[in-house]
């Protein structure tokens, strides 16, 4: 299998969505999934995920990963409705220098979105979405 596979969804002659799959030894990662907003009523993304899973099953891929969960409620809901579940991984950060030890002590190794409590994060999502759309 190649390193990456693209699956397109077409409505008549129009490309209405695609998914990019990046392959490893025993895992495939859904790296990108996009569809045209005007066709969201046709569940294009659901079809793309289903086709990606079918392709991985035919290739005997053991794991399919679709990004992180816990940062966007509607995306998390989409993932769960398509059979994805959380698989927490413990991460260890080991400072190699004094500067690294200082950065760890301040929590600079964490992304801002990971440091916010869920209650605050969920209230900020509409603002983030609005900023993203108006840029």
C-alpha positions in Angstrom: 0.0 0.0 0.0 1.2 3.5 -0.7 2.0 6.1 2.1 -1.2 8.1 1.4 -4.5 7.4 -0.2 -7.1 9.9 -1.3 -10.8 9.0 -1.6 -13.1 11.4 -3.4 -16.9 11.7 -3.1 -18.7 12.8 -6.3 -22.2 14.0 -6.9 -22.8 13.7 -10.6 -19.6 15.3 -12.0 -18.8 17.5 -9.0 -16.2 16.6 -6.3 -18.2 17.2 -3.1 -15.7 15.8 -0.6 -12.5 13.9 0.0 -10.6 12.1 2.7 -6.8 11.7 3.0 -5.5 8.6 4.6 -1.9 8.3 5.7 -0.7 4.7 6.2 1.8 3.3 8.7 2.7 -0.3 9.5 -0.5 -1.3 11.3 -2.3 2.0 11.4 -4.0 4.4 9.0 -4.6 8.0 10.1 -7.5 10.0 8.7 -5.4 13.1 8.1 -7.9 15.3 6.3 -11.6 15.1 5.6 -13.4 17.9 3.8 -16.7 18.3 2.1 -18.6 21.1 0.6 -20.9 22.8 3.1 -23.8 23.0 0.6 -23.9 19.2 0.5 -23.8 18.5 4.3 -27.4 17.2 4.1 -26.1 14.3 2.1 -23.8 13.0 4.9 -20.7 13.1 2.6 -18.3 12.8 5.5 -20.1 9.8 6.9 -19.8 8.1 3.5 -16.1 9.0 3.2 -15.4 7.5 6.7 -17.3 4.3 5.8 -15.3 4.0 2.5 -12.0 4.6 4.4 -12.9 1.9 6.9 -13.9 -0.5 4.1 -10.5 0.1 2.4 -8.6 -0.4 5.6 -10.5 -3.7 6.3 -9.6 -5.0 2.9 -6.0 -4.2 3.5 -6.1 -5.8 7.0 -5.1 -2.5 8.7 -5.4 -3.1 12.5 -6.0 0.5 13.6 -7.6 3.6 12.2 -7.0 6.9 14.0 -9.0 10.1 13.5 -7.3 12.8 15.4 -7.8 13.8 19.0 -11.0 13.9 20.8 -12.1 16.3 23.5 -11.5 19.7 21.8 -14.7 20.2 19.8 -18.0 18.7 20.9 -19.7 18.5 17.5 -16.6 16.8 15.9 -16.3 14.5 18.9 -20.0 13.6 18.4 -19.4 12.9 14.7 -16.4 10.6 15.5 -18.4 8.7 18.2 -21.4 8.3 15.9 -19.0 6.8 13.3 -17.6 4.2 15.8 -14.5 6.0 16.9 -13.7 6.0 20.6 -11.2 7.6 22.9 -7.9 5.8 23.3 -5.9 7.8 25.9 -2.2 7.7 25.7 0.1 8.7 28.5 2.8 11.1 27.5 5.9 11.7 29.4 8.0 14.9 28.9 11.6 14.7 30.1 13.5 17.9 30.2 17.0 17.7 28.8 18.2 21.1 29.9 17.5 23.6 32.7 15.5 25.7 30.2 13.5 22.6 29.4 12.9 21.9 33.1 11.7 25.5 33.5 9.4 25.3 30.5 7.9 22.1 31.9 7.4 23.7 35.3 5.5 26.5 33.6 3.4 24.1 31.5 4.7 25.6 28.2 4.8 22.1 26.7 1.0 22.0 26.6 -1.2 23.6 23.9 -3.5 26.4 25.2 -6.6 24.4 24.3 -5.4 21.5 26.5 -4.9 23.8 29.6 -8.5 25.3 29.5 -11.2 23.6 31.5 -13.9 21.9 29.3 -16.6 24.3 30.6 -14.6 27.3 29.4 -13.4 25.6 26.2 -16.9 24.8 25.1 -18.1 28.4 25.7 -15.3 29.7 23.5 -16.0 27.4 20.5 -18.7 29.6 18.9 -16.3 32.5 19.1 -13.5 30.5 17.6 -15.8 29.3 14.8 -16.9 32.9 14.1 -13.3 34.1 13.9 -12.4 31.2 11.6 -15.3 32.0 9.2 -14.7 35.7 9.0 -10.9 35.6 8.4 
